[in-house]
Amino acid sequence: MACANCGRQRAIRRRGLCKACYAVSSVRDRFTPVRNTGNAGPAIIEATGEPDTPTRAPIGTAWKLRVMGARAAAGLGVFHPADNPTAFLMVSERFWRKVVRRWARRQLKHGEGKT
């Protein structure tokens, strides 16, 4: 960042001035100190209440993230006690077919599938 007064040298002081400009009291008095906010991050907005209706959106999906974003933008809490808690919906249908096939093979192997 360049000096706010001369613009030639690197600003190293809190007022955005270089060392030479900061040394001159008349220049220093024209610039107000810049506050160091540190790494405060975004402002946190407190939720005013609970969402009105639960969502059937599975956990981790884009649908659920949109619902939670809309709730936060409205100033509501992002979670509802009756939201869909099922994480198994995230697993693909292909995975469930594989599980069912293995279970059926095991049943047949142990003679439990025969009548």
Backbone bond lengths (Angstrom), bond angles and torsions (degrees), N, CA, C in turn:
res aa  C-N    CA-C-N  psi(-1)  N-CA   C-N-CA  omega(-1)  CA-C   N-CA-C  phi
1 M - - - 1.441 - - 1.535 108.15 -
2 A 1.295 116.18 132.81 1.468 121.41 -178.71 1.523 110.31 -82.75
3 C 1.290 115.55 159.78 1.460 122.84 178.98 1.535 109.52 -61.00
4 A 1.323 116.99 138.71 1.466 121.49 -179.47 1.527 111.88 -72.63
5 N 1.310 118.11 -20.86 1.464 121.65 -179.01 1.528 111.47 -92.92
6 C 1.326 117.21 -61.24 1.469 119.61 -175.12 1.523 112.45 -92.92
7 G 1.302 118.27 -27.26 1.459 122.04 178.54 1.514 114.73 72.33
8 R 1.308 117.87 4.33 1.464 120.78 -176.51 1.516 112.53 -97.86
9 Q 1.302 117.47 -40.07 1.455 120.87 -175.36 1.525 110.48 -105.10
10 R 1.301 114.53 167.30 1.459 121.03 -179.61 1.525 110.19 -75.37
11 A 1.340 116.06 132.62 1.460 121.07 179.32 1.522 108.79 -77.17
12 I 1.316 115.82 126.94 1.463 119.87 -179.24 1.527 112.25 -125.37
13 R 1.303 117.75 -2.27 1.458 121.32 -178.80 1.531 110.01 -105.18
14 R 1.334 117.48 164.47 1.462 122.58 -177.20 1.518 113.48 -63.98
15 R 1.259 119.51 -23.19 1.466 121.99 -179.04 1.512 112.39 -87.21
16 G 1.312 117.60 3.86 1.457 121.63 -179.32 1.517 112.37 79.24
17 L 1.339 116.61 25.96 1.462 122.09 -177.43 1.523 110.35 -112.58
18 C 1.332 114.70 155.64 1.459 119.44 173.64 1.535 108.22 -78.75
19 K 1.312 116.01 173.21 1.458 120.60 -177.28 1.535 111.96 -62.10
20 A 1.340 117.02 -40.67 1.470 120.68 -177.96 1.530 111.39 -67.56
21 C 1.339 118.08 -43.95 1.469 120.99 -179.67 1.521 111.29 -69.39
22 Y 1.320 117.36 -34.43 1.457 121.47 179.23 1.525 111.63 -66.41
23 A 1.319 115.83 -29.29 1.465 120.20 -178.97 1.528 111.90 -69.69
24 V 1.344 119.22 -23.62 1.462 122.83 179.80 1.527 107.43 -87.71
25 S 1.339 116.73 116.24 1.467 120.87 -173.93 1.533 112.84 -63.86
26 S 1.336 118.50 -35.00 1.470 119.83 -179.30 1.536 110.76 -67.19
27 V 1.312 117.13 -35.81 1.474 120.55 176.98 1.520 109.64 -71.75
28 R 1.327 116.25 -44.35 1.462 121.54 -178.50 1.525 111.42 -59.98
29 D 1.332 118.27 -36.73 1.460 122.20 -177.90 1.536 112.60 -70.46
30 R 1.331 117.70 -22.45 1.469 120.25 -179.55 1.523 112.88 -76.59
31 F 1.318 117.91 -18.76 1.462 121.66 -176.51 1.522 110.29 -111.85
32 T 1.312 115.56 131.72 1.464 119.92 178.46 1.520 109.78 -83.46
33 P 1.319 116.77 149.16 1.468 119.69 179.08 1.530 110.95 -63.20
34 V 1.309 115.36 140.40 1.464 121.46 176.95 1.513 107.32 -90.84
35 R 1.307 115.97 127.18 1.462 119.17 -179.65 1.511 110.24 -76.75
36 N 1.290 115.18 139.52 1.452 120.79 176.15 1.525 107.35 -91.12
37 T 1.325 116.56 109.05 1.466 120.50 -178.66 1.509 111.62 -84.84
38 G 1.327 117.22 -9.09 1.450 120.02 179.79 1.514 110.94 69.92
39 N 1.285 115.87 -148.33 1.455 121.78 -179.37 1.518 108.63 -106.09
40 A 1.307 116.78 62.79 1.458 121.30 -175.21 1.517 112.66 -70.62
41 G 1.325 118.16 -31.17 1.457 121.12 -179.04 1.514 111.24 78.10
42 P 1.322 116.90 -172.25 1.460 119.91 -178.52 1.531 111.70 -71.55
43 A 1.307 115.43 154.17 1.454 119.89 178.23 1.526 110.07 -68.67
44 I 1.314 116.88 140.64 1.461 121.50 -179.86 1.517 107.99 -95.82
45 I 1.323 115.65 126.38 1.456 121.50 179.56 1.521 107.84 -102.26
46 E 1.301 116.11 124.72 1.456 120.52 -179.60 1.529 110.45 -72.95
47 A 1.315 116.07 140.01 1.459 121.32 178.21 1.523 109.40 -72.30
48 T 1.332 116.48 138.59 1.460 120.55 -179.16 1.511 112.50 -90.36
49 G 1.308 117.62 -16.76 1.456 119.54 179.92 1.515 111.37 -175.66
50 E 1.318 113.93 -174.57 1.456 121.17 -180.00 1.526 109.51 -90.00
51 P 1.334 118.48 148.67 1.468 119.99 176.91 1.529 111.15 -60.12
52 D 1.329 115.83 149.69 1.463 120.60 -176.94 1.525 112.93 -70.36
53 T 1.327 116.60 -44.86 1.456 120.19 -175.00 1.523 110.96 -125.78
54 P 1.338 117.26 146.98 1.463 119.98 175.34 1.520 110.84 -76.20
55 T 1.319 116.44 165.88 1.454 121.27 177.35 1.524 109.96 -117.67
56 R 1.324 115.27 149.84 1.468 120.07 177.33 1.516 110.95 -94.22
57 A 1.320 118.13 5.15 1.465 122.00 -177.54 1.523 110.51 -64.58
58 P 1.335 117.75 130.37 1.468 120.09 177.76 1.525 111.66 -65.79
59 I 1.301 115.68 152.22 1.455 122.64 -178.70 1.523 110.55 -61.52
60 G 1.317 117.00 134.93 1.453 122.75 174.32 1.513 116.01 84.19
61 T 1.316 118.57 -1.45 1.455 120.26 -179.60 1.530 110.30 -85.70
62 A 1.317 115.67 163.06 1.461 120.28 177.89 1.532 110.20 -63.44
63 W 1.307 116.34 -33.55 1.465 121.41 177.97 1.530 109.76 -59.72
64 K 1.344 116.88 -47.79 1.460 121.35 -178.92 1.532 110.52 -64.18
65 L 1.336 117.07 -39.86 1.461 120.29 179.12 1.522 111.54 -64.88
66 R 1.341 117.15 -37.64 1.471 119.94 176.98 1.524 110.79 -65.86
67 V 1.335 116.76 -41.23 1.466 120.70 179.32 1.523 110.10 -62.97
68 M 1.346 116.19 -44.61 1.458 119.94 -179.38 1.533 111.30 -66.43
69 G 1.333 116.98 -36.79 1.458 120.74 177.09 1.518 112.13 -64.88
70 A 1.330 116.09 -40.37 1.467 120.38 178.98 1.529 110.45 -66.37
71 R 1.331 116.41 -38.45 1.462 119.87 178.20 1.529 110.29 -64.71
72 A 1.327 116.96 -44.04 1.466 120.75 -179.42 1.524 110.76 -64.96
73 A 1.339 117.43 -39.69 1.463 120.69 179.37 1.525 111.78 -65.18
74 A 1.327 115.87 -30.00 1.465 120.35 178.66 1.527 112.04 -81.44
75 G 1.346 117.03 -4.63 1.457 120.36 179.60 1.508 113.56 84.60
76 L 1.328 117.25 13.58 1.462 121.52 178.88 1.518 109.72 -96.53
77 G 1.314 116.45 168.29 1.452 120.38 172.81 1.521 108.96 -67.65
78 V 1.316 118.01 151.82 1.465 119.79 -176.64 1.518 112.75 -85.54
79 F 1.320 118.77 -16.86 1.460 121.62 -178.95 1.522 111.01 -111.12
80 H 1.320 115.75 140.37 1.463 123.07 173.77 1.525 106.32 -114.74
81 P 1.330 119.38 139.80 1.466 120.36 -177.75 1.531 113.25 -59.53
82 A 1.321 118.40 -26.95 1.461 121.17 -177.16 1.525 112.90 -100.06
83 D 1.339 118.34 14.89 1.464 120.52 176.32 1.523 109.79 -61.62
84 N 1.328 115.46 157.65 1.455 121.40 -179.01 1.531 109.93 -64.88
85 P 1.337 118.24 111.62 1.459 119.97 -177.51 1.527 113.65 -90.29
86 T 1.310 117.73 2.30 1.460 120.49 -172.20 1.514 111.60 -80.49
87 A 1.311 115.23 114.08 1.454 120.35 177.99 1.526 110.97 -88.17
88 F 1.336 117.37 -15.27 1.464 119.06 -177.26 1.520 111.86 -69.05
89 L 1.317 118.43 -16.37 1.456 120.39 177.73 1.523 111.86 -69.12
90 M 1.340 116.00 -17.39 1.447 120.16 178.73 1.527 111.82 -71.31
91 V 1.332 116.99 -23.04 1.456 121.35 -177.18 1.518 108.77 -75.54
92 S 1.316 116.69 142.26 1.452 121.01 -175.48 1.527 111.65 -71.65
93 E 1.317 114.30 159.14 1.460 120.42 178.13 1.523 110.39 -63.57
94 R 1.326 116.16 -34.16 1.465 120.71 178.98 1.527 110.92 -59.85
95 F 1.336 117.03 -39.92 1.456 121.23 178.29 1.530 110.62 -63.48
96 W 1.337 117.47 -44.03 1.464 120.32 -178.99 1.517 111.53 -65.76
97 R 1.345 117.15 -36.16 1.466 119.00 176.34 1.516 110.42 -62.37
98 K 1.332 116.82 -40.47 1.455 121.31 178.75 1.533 110.56 -63.22
99 V 1.320 117.83 -42.84 1.465 122.16 178.87 1.518 110.46 -62.05
100 V 1.325 117.05 -44.16 1.467 120.71 -179.19 1.526 110.62 -65.57
101 R 1.333 117.56 -40.98 1.468 120.11 178.22 1.525 111.22 -62.38
102 R 1.321 117.20 -44.55 1.472 119.65 178.03 1.523 111.72 -62.39
103 W 1.318 116.10 -40.69 1.458 119.73 179.78 1.523 110.14 -64.62
104 A 1.349 116.82 -41.99 1.462 120.31 179.72 1.525 110.36 -65.11
105 R 1.334 117.94 -41.84 1.470 121.01 177.79 1.519 110.92 -61.18
106 R 1.309 117.01 -41.36 1.457 120.71 179.98 1.523 111.18 -65.61
107 Q 1.325 115.27 -39.59 1.466 119.47 178.56 1.523 110.45 -63.32
108 L 1.333 116.69 -42.56 1.463 120.83 179.63 1.526 110.87 -67.64
109 K 1.314 117.12 -39.50 1.477 121.77 -179.08 1.498 111.91 -62.33
110 H 1.307 117.31 -37.96 1.462 121.78 -177.25 1.526 111.70 -92.44
111 G 1.310 117.68 4.45 1.464 121.58 176.21 1.506 113.98 76.26
112 E 1.332 117.73 12.92 1.463 119.78 -178.80 1.512 111.51 -85.27
113 G 1.341 117.59 -16.72 1.456 120.15 -176.09 1.518 111.88 -87.97
114 K 1.330 118.15 -14.65 1.456 121.80 -179.03 1.514 110.69 -82.50
115 T 1.310 115.76 149.16 1.470 118.82 179.33 1.490 111.24 -106.45
